Amino acid sequence: MKHVVQLPGPAIVNRAVHTMVVMVVALFAFHFARLAGFSAAAVAGAMLAVLVALASLGLRRMVSVDAGAQQVVTTVTLFSIPLREHNDPLPGMAWAGVRSDLPDLVVEVGTPSGEAVEVQRFRNAYGHRESEAIAACSKLAQALHMEDRGYA
């Protein structure tokens, strides 16, 4: 059984700290690339391309704890749809997401208690079938919304 828990702290604080760390790393990378003889424009362009790619993926870090092995690993959720607020007293799913489990993409839902349940797995799909996985996640989220409201 896997339990997935978001990293602690308000999202705005996590985002600000993450942004500061990225900026410091980028400054060091820029400095060392300039020392290695690369032009400022080439280094800045490459760094901008990497930042845009990361932003477009909407990376969100989550901590995944495997109850059997008691190992903590960091996974990346590429896409996530909150289905309801975590303090909502109604039972059901809290989120639906697409997670990279290289080389696979996994569509999963999470319960308000923090448990992640795998719904669908796209084998060897990383880099090729993100749109299919995200569409499946969106369809799942829509079905769960309809079910929550008593329409399904």
N, C-alpha and C positions, 0 to 999 in steps of 0.2 A: 504494500500500500504506500502511495506517495502522498505526502502532505506538502502543499505549496503555500508559502506565506510571503506576502510582500515585505520588502525591507522596511524596518521601522522608521518612524518620523513622518511628518507632513510632507506631502508631495512637493510643495514649493521649496522646502529646505533641501530635500534630496536633489531637486533639479538645480538649485543654486550651487550646491557643493559640487555636483557633477560638472556643471558649466565651468566653475573655477578650476577644477582639476584638468579638464580638457584644455582650457586656455594656457595653463602653466606648461602642460606637456607640449602643446603646440609651439609655445615660445622657445622651449628648449630644442625641439625638433628643428625649428626654423634656424636657430642659432648654429646648431651643429651642421645642418645642411649647408649653410652659408660658409662655414669654416671648411667644409669639404670641397668648396669651389662651385657649387650650383648657383645659378642666377636667382635673384630674389623673386622674379616673376614666376619662374618654373616651380620654385618651392612653394610659393603662395598658392599657385594654381593647383598643385597636387594636394596640398592641405585642404583647400576649399572643396575639391572634388570628394575627398574622404569624408569631410564633415557633412556635406550634402547627402552622400550615400547613407551615412549613419542616421541622419535626421529623417530621411525618407523611409527607412525601415521602421522608425518609431520604436527603437530598442527600449525595452523595459526589463530591468534585472529582477529576477525572482530567485528566492532561495528554495531549493527542492531538497527535502530530507527524505531519504529512503529509510523506512522504519525497520526493515530487515537488517540492512548492513550498517545502519546508523552513520551513513556518510552524508556529508553536506556537499552539494555540487551547485554551481551557478549555471542556470540555463537562460536562454534568451527567448522572450515572447515577442514574436514579430508583429502580432496584431491581436488586440483584445477588445471585447465589447462588454462594458459593465451592464449586467442585466437588471440590477437593482442596487440600492444602497446596502452596504454591509450591515447597517443597523436596522434594516427592514425586518419586522417581526415575522413576515410571511415565510414559510418554508420554500425551498427550491434552490435553483442555481443562482450564483452570484455573478458569474462572468463566463464568457465563452472566448476562447483564444486559440491562436495558431502558434505553436512552439517549435523551434528548430531542435531536432534531435538527430544531428548529422549522421547519415546523409538524408534522413527522413524529415518530413514535416508532419506534425501531430496536431489534429484538431481536438481540443479538450474543453471541458466545462469544469468550473470550480464551484463547490458548495460553499455556503456562508461559513461553515466550520473550517474551511481552508483545504479540504481534500480536492485533488484534481482527478477527474475521471476522463480517460481517453475515449474519444468517440469514433475517430477515424484516423488512419495513418496512411500517408502518401509515401510509399517506398522510394528511396533514392530520388527524391523530388527536389532537394534543396537547389535553388538556383534555376529551376525550370518550371515548377508548378505552383509557385506562390499564389498566383491569382486563383487557381482552382481551390487551394486550401482556404484562402480568405473568403471565397464565394461560399464554400461549404460551411465555414464558420458563421458567416452572415445569415445564411439560410437557417442554420441551427438556432442562432440567437433569435431570429424572427419567430420560429416555431415555439421556442420557449416563452417568448413574450406573449404569444397568442394563448398558449396553455395557461400561463399565469392569470390571464384575464378571463379564462373560462370559455374561450372560443374553440379550443381544440378537443 
